[in-house]
Amino acid sequence: MLGALLNSGCAPIPVNTATTSATSANLNTASASASAPASATAGALKPFKEIIKDSKEYKGLFTLYQKDEKVWMEIRPEQFEHPFLFSYNIPSSIGERGLYGSQMGNSYQVVFKKIGNQVQLIAKNTEYYATPGTPQALAVTQAFSDSLLASATVLSAPHTESKAILIDASALLFNDIPGYSTRLETTYRIPYVMDRSNSSFSKINADESLSGLLVNSHFFTPRIAATPLVPSPVAVPTPPQTTPDPRSFFIGFYYSFTALPPELMRPRLADDRIGHFVTTSYDFTEDTQPKTSRHIVNRWRLEKADEHAILSEPKQPIVYWLDKNIPEKYRNSISEGALEWNKAFEKIGFKNAIVVKQQTDSDSFDTMDARHASIRWFVGTDVGFAIGGQDIASNSQLAIFSGAAASPDRKLRLLQR
């Protein structure tokens, strides 16, 4: 069972012409308000403290405030134009055809940019590079664009002391940032769209180095096309089979804003003769080289506590958290399987490089955030496989997931991030 180790629900929604028109109107209104230029001036904005009055404060990298269904995000002046790691994972989904819960998403180096009364979340284009301060660097910025992930209007006047401003977190994150509608259309050939008016925040986590928000995103389509009278010459996928109503379901997106490490790790160039997971970028500093690609090895940041010892424990071990959704009868076996990798690390001088901990019901953090390497259990109607992958952008974190409810031989599914 452990051979591959290591490396919400929605009630049916009746849709008729009236409800479809109303929902479409809501979506169009939300879309228009998100894209329309802000007309309010700074003098007309509400005082910071008035907006957050009687709200619950989540103090963290970006302090968050919650009152009823509203969540506001505080951005301080020094946080604009400052790089952060922004990542998303997918803790809940449909449970079939590759659309499973406990899936890894993507990550970006982002900055917040303020233009007038609008705050933009910009994904920086880090794939193309030239030595800073050179004409080549200017050429690269002109050649390869950044991307706008989301934007929100400034809601408050600056705080009287910190000069921070507030934005509506839903305006920023109640968007299909992961592009999941494309995945849905690819799978079902049905144009599902995200419904902002029926999406909500399910969880908020914040501390000095992270702010995380779980969005319960509602996707819908007004109608399912009727079955053609004449069979199609090509196979046509059926609508979702795992939801009460195939026109409506919820997908969970866990978004993390994380501080970048204050001390950069020295990069190591990959060797073509050795198999590595790598991050590839393209360096245009010198135009006389035969190729521009650079492949940097993705690796854990391990440092010996005693640099002179042949075998030393690390300053900071690699910690794997067993998610509380793992059946209790498998936890010991999964933990033992993960710890077997310590034997490999001993060959390079590290003792107890890997530590396994169990998440409990009293733990408030989410194992899907950008800082916790996690082992999670997931089920689906058609899962029965093992798969390996890696994405070190999210602080070199590992996630391991488990296999199918429909399959008699449950298999572990591995995903590394």
KEPA-280215 format. One record per residue (C-alpha): x, z negated, y. Coordinates in steps of 0.05 Angstrom, whole numbers, plus 5000, padded with zeros to 4 digits. Example, Ala and Ser with C-alpha at 12.3 -4.5 7.8 and 13.67 -1.06 7.14 Angstrom:
REM KEPA-280215
+------+------+------+
:    x :    z :    y :
+------+------+------+
: 5246 : 4844 : 4910 :
: 5273 : 4857 : 4979 :
+------+------+------+
END
This chain:
REM KEPA-280215
+------+------+------+
:    x :    z :    y :
+------+------+------+
: 5000 : 5000 : 5000 :
: 5057 : 4985 : 5047 :
: 5097 : 5048 : 5034 :
: 5084 : 5076 : 5104 :
: 5099 : 5010 : 5139 :
: 5143 : 5009 : 5200 :
: 5162 : 5065 : 5236 :
: 4632 : 5005 : 5412 :
: 4574 : 5016 : 5393 :
: 4518 : 5048 : 5433 :
: 4442 : 5046 : 5423 :
: 4410 : 5115 : 5418 :
: 4393 : 5143 : 5486 :
: 4332 : 5189 : 5488 :
: 4348 : 5248 : 5532 :
: 4293 : 5288 : 5565 :
: 4291 : 5333 : 5625 :
: 4280 : 5276 : 5674 :
: 4336 : 5232 : 5648 :
: 4383 : 5291 : 5642 :
: 4370 : 5310 : 5715 :
: 4379 : 5238 : 5738 :
: 4444 : 5230 : 5700 :
: 4470 : 5296 : 5725 :
: 4452 : 5276 : 5796 :
: 4489 : 5210 : 5787 :
: 4550 : 5246 : 5761 :
: 4549 : 5297 : 5817 :
: 4541 : 5241 : 5869 :
: 4599 : 5202 : 5839 :
: 4642 : 5264 : 5835 :
: 4627 : 5283 : 5907 :
: 4641 : 5213 : 5933 :
: 4708 : 5212 : 5896 :
: 4730 : 5278 : 5924 :
: 4700 : 5275 : 5994 :
: 4748 : 5257 : 6050 :
: 4741 : 5187 : 6077 :
: 4709 : 5184 : 6145 :
: 4714 : 5109 : 6158 :
: 4768 : 5086 : 6205 :
: 4811 : 5024 : 6194 :
: 4772 : 4988 : 6248 :
: 4706 : 4998 : 6211 :
: 4732 : 4970 : 6145 :
: 4708 : 4902 : 6121 :
: 4756 : 4843 : 6123 :
: 4796 : 4834 : 6059 :
: 4771 : 4763 : 6047 :
: 4699 : 4782 : 6059 :
: 4700 : 4833 : 6002 :
: 4730 : 4786 : 5951 :
: 4689 : 4725 : 5970 :
: 4664 : 4687 : 5908 :
: 4702 : 4735 : 5861 :
: 4747 : 4715 : 5803 :
: 4821 : 4727 : 5817 :
: 4869 : 4756 : 5765 :
: 4937 : 4746 : 5796 :
: 4989 : 4795 : 5770 :
: 5032 : 4855 : 5783 :
: 4971 : 4884 : 5818 :
: 4923 : 4826 : 5832 :
: 4852 : 4841 : 5810 :
: 4787 : 4811 : 5834 :
: 4722 : 4813 : 5794 :
: 4651 : 4797 : 5816 :
: 4594 : 4817 : 5769 :
: 4607 : 4889 : 5750 :
: 4654 : 4902 : 5809 :
: 4730 : 4901 : 5803 :
: 4776 : 4908 : 5862 :
: 4851 : 4923 : 5859 :
: 4899 : 4896 : 5911 :
: 4958 : 4939 : 5932 :
: 5012 : 4909 : 5976 :
: 5051 : 4951 : 6026 :
: 5115 : 4947 : 5985 :
: 5079 : 4973 : 5924 :
: 5064 : 5041 : 5955 :
: 5115 : 5095 : 5937 :
: 5146 : 5047 : 5886 :
: 5151 : 5071 : 5814 :
: 5112 : 5037 : 5759 :
: 5097 : 5052 : 5686 :
: 5025 : 5072 : 5676 :
: 5001 : 5081 : 5605 :
: 4936 : 5086 : 5567 :
: 4917 : 5074 : 5494 :
: 4851 : 5084 : 5458 :
: 4828 : 5020 : 5423 :
: 4758 : 5046 : 5404 :
: 4730 : 5114 : 5388 :
: 4682 : 5152 : 5342 :
: 4714 : 5141 : 5274 :
: 4719 : 5212 : 5247 :
: 4758 : 5277 : 5252 :
: 4819 : 5247 : 5284 :
: 4779 : 5210 : 5338 :
: 4797 : 5140 : 5313 :
: 4804 : 5073 : 5347 :
: 4873 : 5041 : 5355 :
: 4905 : 5106 : 5377 :
: 4965 : 5113 : 5424 :
: 4956 : 5152 : 5488 :
: 5006 : 5175 : 5539 :
: 5049 : 5143 : 5593 :
: 5074 : 5164 : 5661 :
: 5120 : 5141 : 5715 :
: 5072 : 5134 : 5774 :
: 5070 : 5117 : 5847 :
: 5013 : 5098 : 5893 :
: 5011 : 5142 : 5955 :
: 4968 : 5127 : 6016 :
: 4944 : 5186 : 6056 :
: 4899 : 5165 : 6113 :
: 4844 : 5124 : 6081 :
: 4855 : 5151 : 6011 :
: 4900 : 5121 : 5957 :
: 4927 : 5169 : 5905 :
: 4955 : 5153 : 5837 :
: 5010 : 5204 : 5827 :
: 5045 : 5218 : 5761 :
: 5117 : 5236 : 5778 :
: 5147 : 5297 : 5745 :
: 5207 : 5266 : 5710 :
: 5219 : 5323 : 5661 :
: 5259 : 5364 : 5711 :
: 5319 : 5336 : 5746 :
: 5379 : 5348 : 5791 :
: 5428 : 5300 : 5822 :
: 5393 : 5264 : 5879 :
: 5415 : 5284 : 5949 :
: 5436 : 5354 : 5929 :
: 5404 : 5420 : 5949 :
: 5389 : 5430 : 5875 :
: 5346 : 5366 : 5877 :
: 5306 : 5395 : 5934 :
: 5297 : 5460 : 5895 :
: 5271 : 5421 : 5835 :
: 5219 : 5384 : 5875 :
: 5196 : 5450 : 5904 :
: 5193 : 5484 : 5836 :
: 5158 : 5431 : 5793 :
: 5096 : 5394 : 5817 :
: 5075 : 5322 : 5807 :
: 5003 : 5309 : 5783 :
: 4945 : 5272 : 5814 :
: 4915 : 5226 : 5761 :
: 4862 : 5192 : 5804 :
: 4846 : 5171 : 5875 :
: 4804 : 5118 : 5911 :
: 4783 : 5103 : 5982 :
: 4811 : 5042 : 6019 :
: 4756 : 4991 : 6023 :
: 4785 : 4934 : 6064 :
: 4823 : 4923 : 6128 :
: 4894 : 4898 : 6113 :
: 4899 : 4825 : 6092 :
: 4917 : 4783 : 6153 :
: 4980 : 4755 : 6120 :
: 5003 : 4800 : 6062 :
: 4977 : 4865 : 6095 :
: 4951 : 4886 : 6026 :
: 4890 : 4930 : 6020 :
: 4834 : 4934 : 5968 :
: 4809 : 4994 : 5928 :
: 4752 : 4999 : 5878 :
: 4784 : 4998 : 5809 :
: 4725 : 5037 : 5781 :
: 4737 : 5094 : 5830 :
: 4808 : 5097 : 5803 :
: 4796 : 5088 : 5728 :
: 4725 : 5111 : 5714 :
: 4753 : 5181 : 5706 :
: 4774 : 5220 : 5645 :
: 4848 : 5209 : 5657 :
: 4864 : 5219 : 5583 :
: 4828 : 5286 : 5582 :
: 4786 : 5262 : 5523 :
: 4730 : 5310 : 5538 :
: 4776 : 5367 : 5518 :
: 4791 : 5333 : 5452 :
: 4716 : 5323 : 5440 :
: 4701 : 5396 : 5456 :
: 4759 : 5419 : 5411 :
: 4730 : 5378 : 5354 :
: 4656 : 5390 : 5362 :
: 4651 : 5452 : 5407 :
: 4603 : 5412 : 5450 :
: 4617 : 5401 : 5526 :
: 4616 : 5325 : 5531 :
: 4629 : 5294 : 5599 :
: 4646 : 5223 : 5621 :
: 4588 : 5187 : 5653 :
: 4616 : 5140 : 5707 :
: 4550 : 5107 : 5722 :
: 4545 : 5079 : 5651 :
: 4619 : 5061 : 5642 :
: 4644 : 4990 : 5653 :
: 4704 : 4944 : 5650 :
: 4706 : 4904 : 5585 :
: 4770 : 4864 : 5595 :
: 4821 : 4847 : 5648 :
: 4892 : 4821 : 5637 :
: 4943 : 4806 : 5690 :
: 5010 : 4771 : 5699 :
: 5072 : 4779 : 5740 :
: 5095 : 4842 : 5705 :
: 5030 : 4875 : 5680 :
: 4959 : 4890 : 5701 :
: 4914 : 4916 : 5645 :
: 4842 : 4939 : 5646 :
: 4799 : 4960 : 5587 :
: 4747 : 5012 : 5606 :
: 4686 : 5024 : 5561 :
: 4677 : 5098 : 5578 :
: 4610 : 5131 : 5565 :
: 4611 : 5204 : 5543 :
: 4548 : 5245 : 5536 :
: 4520 : 5315 : 5532 :
: 4449 : 5332 : 5555 :
: 4431 : 5368 : 5491 :
: 4456 : 5390 : 5423 :
: 4447 : 5465 : 5411 :
: 4397 : 5485 : 5358 :
: 4423 : 5511 : 5292 :
: 4426 : 5588 : 5295 :
: 4375 : 5625 : 5253 :
: 4429 : 5671 : 5227 :
: 4491 : 5637 : 5198 :
: 4552 : 5645 : 5241 :
: 4608 : 5690 : 5213 :
: 4657 : 5633 : 5229 :
: 4651 : 5559 : 5212 :
: 4616 : 5518 : 5266 :
: 4631 : 5443 : 5268 :
: 4573 : 5395 : 5263 :
: 4559 : 5345 : 5319 :
: 4585 : 5274 : 5311 :
: 4560 : 5242 : 5247 :
: 4581 : 5170 : 5260 :
: 4541 : 5153 : 5322 :
: 4467 : 5133 : 5325 :
: 4454 : 5190 : 5373 :
: 4505 : 5248 : 5374 :
: 4491 : 5260 : 5448 :
: 4520 : 5193 : 5469 :
: 4578 : 5147 : 5451 :
: 4630 : 5101 : 5482 :
: 4706 : 5110 : 5481 :
: 4752 : 5052 : 5499 :
: 4812 : 5066 : 5544 :
: 4861 : 5010 : 5557 :
: 4901 : 5024 : 5620 :
: 4966 : 4986 : 5635 :
: 5006 : 4982 : 5699 :
: 5074 : 4954 : 5682 :
: 5136 : 4939 : 5723 :
: 5197 : 4980 : 5705 :
: 5257 : 4941 : 5680 :
: 5300 : 4915 : 5737 :
: 5363 : 4933 : 5699 :
: 5366 : 5003 : 5670 :
: 5390 : 5013 : 5599 :
: 5450 : 5058 : 5591 :
: 5425 : 5125 : 5562 :
: 5454 : 5155 : 5500 :
: 5456 : 5230 : 5490 :
: 5429 : 5254 : 5423 :
: 5473 : 5287 : 5372 :
: 5444 : 5349 : 5340 :
: 5474 : 5330 : 5274 :
: 5434 : 5265 : 5270 :
: 5358 : 5258 : 5268 :
: 5333 : 5221 : 5329 :
: 5269 : 5212 : 5366 :
: 5287 : 5236 : 5436 :
: 5263 : 5243 : 5506 :
: 5280 : 5312 : 5534 :
: 5291 : 5330 : 5607 :
: 5320 : 5390 : 5641 :
: 5379 : 5383 : 5689 :
: 5387 : 5437 : 5742 :
: 5446 : 5405 : 5777 :
: 5495 : 5456 : 5750 :
: 5474 : 5529 : 5740 :
: 5536 : 5550 : 5701 :
: 5516 : 5510 : 5638 :
: 5489 : 5550 : 5579 :
: 5426 : 5506 : 5576 :
: 5392 : 5456 : 5621 :
: 5360 : 5411 : 5568 :
: 5384 : 5339 : 5558 :
: 5362 : 5299 : 5498 :
: 5365 : 5223 : 5506 :
: 5358 : 5179 : 5444 :
: 5297 : 5134 : 5443 :
: 5321 : 5066 : 5421 :
: 5308 : 4992 : 5424 :
: 5343 : 4950 : 5476 :
: 5381 : 4901 : 5431 :
: 5438 : 4859 : 5457 :
: 5477 : 4807 : 5418 :
: 5469 : 4735 : 5440 :
: 5542 : 4727 : 5418 :
: 5576 : 4793 : 5432 :
: 5639 : 4771 : 5396 :
: 5604 : 4753 : 5330 :
: 5602 : 4803 : 5273 :
: 5530 : 4781 : 5259 :
: 5490 : 4754 : 5317 :
: 5417 : 4743 : 5335 :
: 5395 : 4786 : 5394 :
: 5383 : 4759 : 5464 :
: 5312 : 4785 : 5457 :
: 5286 : 4805 : 5389 :
: 5237 : 4861 : 5374 :
: 5170 : 4826 : 5366 :
: 5113 : 4856 : 5326 :
: 5045 : 4826 : 5337 :
: 4995 : 4829 : 5280 :
: 4928 : 4843 : 5313 :
: 4872 : 4794 : 5297 :
: 4831 : 4851 : 5269 :
: 4876 : 4855 : 5207 :
: 4842 : 4826 : 5144 :
: 4873 : 4759 : 5128 :
: 4889 : 4778 : 5056 :
: 4938 : 4832 : 5080 :
: 4973 : 4795 : 5136 :
: 5029 : 4764 : 5094 :
: 5044 : 4830 : 5059 :
: 5046 : 4869 : 5125 :
: 5091 : 4816 : 5156 :
: 5139 : 4818 : 5097 :
: 5141 : 4893 : 5101 :
: 5159 : 4893 : 5175 :
: 5213 : 4840 : 5165 :
: 5246 : 4882 : 5111 :
: 5274 : 4924 : 5167 :
: 5319 : 4865 : 5187 :
: 5364 : 4886 : 5129 :
: 5378 : 4952 : 5165 :
: 5393 : 4917 : 5230 :
: 5442 : 4870 : 5196 :
: 5484 : 4932 : 5180 :
: 5496 : 4940 : 5254 :
: 5509 : 4867 : 5269 :
: 5441 : 4838 : 5286 :
: 5409 : 4779 : 5250 :
: 5334 : 4770 : 5255 :
: 5327 : 4830 : 5301 :
: 5253 : 4835 : 5283 :
: 5203 : 4778 : 5290 :
: 5130 : 4781 : 5269 :
: 5077 : 4740 : 5303 :
: 5002 : 4734 : 5290 :
: 4953 : 4743 : 5347 :
: 4900 : 4689 : 5346 :
: 4829 : 4686 : 5373 :
: 4854 : 4642 : 5430 :
: 4906 : 4694 : 5454 :
: 4880 : 4731 : 5515 :
: 4929 : 4790 : 5515 :
: 4910 : 4857 : 5484 :
: 4957 : 4887 : 5432 :
: 4941 : 4955 : 5462 :
: 4977 : 4940 : 5527 :
: 5044 : 4969 : 5545 :
: 5085 : 4908 : 5527 :
: 5064 : 4888 : 5457 :
: 5089 : 4923 : 5395 :
: 5029 : 4917 : 5350 :
: 5004 : 4924 : 5279 :
: 4930 : 4940 : 5280 :
: 4877 : 4955 : 5228 :
: 4830 : 5013 : 5237 :
: 4777 : 5047 : 5195 :
: 4744 : 5116 : 5195 :
: 4699 : 5157 : 5150 :
: 4753 : 5207 : 5133 :
: 4818 : 5169 : 5139 :
: 4866 : 5168 : 5080 :
: 4935 : 5185 : 5104 :
: 5000 : 5159 : 5133 :
: 5034 : 5188 : 5194 :
: 5095 : 5171 : 5235 :
: 5110 : 5182 : 5308 :
: 5145 : 5153 : 5367 :
: 5140 : 5145 : 5443 :
: 5191 : 5099 : 5474 :
: 5166 : 5108 : 5545 :
: 5123 : 5045 : 5538 :
: 5181 : 4997 : 5533 :
: 5201 : 5019 : 5462 :
: 5140 : 4989 : 5429 :
: 5116 : 4997 : 5358 :
: 5045 : 5001 : 5333 :
: 5024 : 5004 : 5260 :
: 4953 : 5019 : 5240 :
: 4915 : 5017 : 5174 :
: 4874 : 5064 : 5135 :
: 4805 : 5087 : 5113 :
: 4741 : 5051 : 5097 :
: 4717 : 5113 : 5060 :
: 4779 : 5119 : 5017 :
: 4786 : 5075 : 4954 :
: 4861 : 5072 : 4963 :
: 4870 : 5043 : 5033 :
: 4934 : 5068 : 5064 :
: 4972 : 5043 : 5123 :
: 4978 : 5090 : 5182 :
: 5040 : 5083 : 5224 :
: 5045 : 5099 : 5297 :
: 5104 : 5080 : 5339 :
: 5104 : 5074 : 5414 :
+------+------+------+
END
